Amino acid sequence: MRTHHRTRLLAAAFAALTLAGGITGCSRADRGTEVEQKSQGAAAEVRVGYFPNVTHAPALIGAKNGFFAKELGSTKLTTQTFNAGPEEVNALLGNSLDIAFIGSGPAINAFTKSKGAIQLVSGAVTGGAQLVVKPEITAPEQLTGKNIATPSLANTQDVALKKFIAEKKLPDVKITNLDNPKTFDAFKKGELDGGWLPEPWSSRLVLDAGAKVLLDEKTLWPEGKFPTTVVIVRSEFLQQHPETVTAILKGELAAIEWAKANPAEAKKVVNGELKALAGSTISEAVLDRAFSGIELGIDPVASTFSQLAQDSVTAGVVKSAVDLKGFADFGPLNAVLKEQGKPGVDAPGLTK
């Protein structure tokens, strides 16, 4: 009796482990089935975050012109704007956001902090960041003793500036983290000596506040390409609602293609959204300059991410470079591209 009872208990326990996928010998195919079982179809709502910056043009256009809504169908689109990546990461990790248009640095940080619960699913914009300074500063060595702004602690531009300072061995450079509009005001008042800023803020300082370009970040990267804005998603949301993520990616691609075919209209839409979200429009000259420094596209330039991870170490933001294996899932994006007869994107070193 006891032996029979024990056998039944062991069998039940084994069955429970099998159903939970807890057996070490579970194959990739089995795990894929488990993920597929978690799929719950289209989400009732998707919460998307982005910045009121020119470097987030695909998101601004996608939301305003209805490209996201068209692809989402009955799924409700809720949007939220942020000043910089770290606060957006907190929203993702706090489950108050599902998908984020975000800088490459905070995207890596989100993957690290979440221990792999964030996936990189697309690019959005490359280029569009500059170190702009007072006209009398003509060489990097003259940054010593100066006060330079970045949008937020450990955001993409903050890491880039700190890496630059470390590599140039520049002493006593003060770094001030400020919201971009506050940086503009502080520079005009003489309270700052410059800033490493995304568009349109670098252009605003140059054209509206008398700054000059000391360094365009494009000059630091092969072929001038570096990912300024990418798209990340909570892994759980991707597993539960893959078709909703696919819809956002379709909407993003449609917004990018429309912007490239209608550049004048695209600038008007972005400028209108900057006014609605940030409270002020920018001049046509600033808008033209800002757009000339960026390239809209879904390629995340995945080959740069190992260097970006190392840059955070050089900048002193983290102690060691994170292993990015498993960071990217370009399956949904490549499915969209294949459907439209376009070449897929690669993810060297970023997939499982």
C-alpha positions, 0 to 999 in steps of 0.5 A: 500500500505504501509503495503504491501510494508513493509511486502515485505521488512520484508520478503526479509530481513528475507529470506536474514538472513536465507540464511546467516545463521544469525538466532540464532535458526540455528541448528548444522545440518544447520551449517554443511550444510553451511560448506559443501556448502563452500567446493570447492573441491581440492585446486589448491595449498596448502602451507605447513610450517615446520622446518629444524629439526629432530622433523619435520621428517614427514614433511621433509620426506613427502615433499622430498620423494613425499608422500604429492605429491602422495596424492595431485594429481593435487594440487600444493605443496608449502613448506616454512621453519621456525626457530620457531613457532611464525614466522610460526604463523604469516604466517598462520594468514597472510594467506600466509600459509595453513597448518603448522607442528609446536610446541604445544605452538605456535599451542595454541597461533595461536588458541588464536590469531586467535580467533578460526580460526586455527584447530589442525588436527594431531600430528607428533612427540613426545619427542625430547627436552632437557635442555643441559648445560656446564658440570660444571652445575650439578643442576638446582640451578646452572642456577642462573646468567646463560645465557640459549638459546631458539629458539624463544620468546614464542616458545615451548621450551621457554615456557618449560624453563620459566615454569621450572625456575618459578617452581624452583624459580630460580632467575636471569636466562637470557634467550636469543632467538636465531636461533638454528644454532646461539645457537650452535655457541654461545655455542661453543664460550662460550657466552651461558651456555646452551639451551632448544633445540629441536633435532637435536640441543640438540644432536649437543651441546652434541656431537659436543660442549661438553654440557651435559644433565641437563634435558630431557623434557620427565621426566616432562610428564606422560609416557614421552609423550609430543607433540613436533610437531603437524599439524594445519590448517587455519579453512577457508582452512579446510572448503573450501578444506577438501580433500586437508587437508585429502591428506596431512594427508594421506601423513604424515601417509605414511611418518611416516610408511615408516620412521618406516619401513626404519629407516636408509633411513629415517635418510639419507633423513632427513640429506639431507634435513637439508643440503638443508634447513639449510646449513649443515649436521650432523654426524651419531652419532648426527643423531642417538642420535636425532632420539633415543629421538623422536617418530613419530606418528599422535597421538597429545597426546591431553590430554596434551593440557590443561596442555600446556595452563596452562604452558604458564601462569606459564611461564608468556607468557600469563595472563590466560589459553585459553579455548581450546574448539573447538581447535581440528578437528580430523574428517579428520584424523580419517576418514583416520585412519578408512579407513586404519583399524587403531584406531582413536584419541581422543580429550578430551576437545578440540572439540566443 
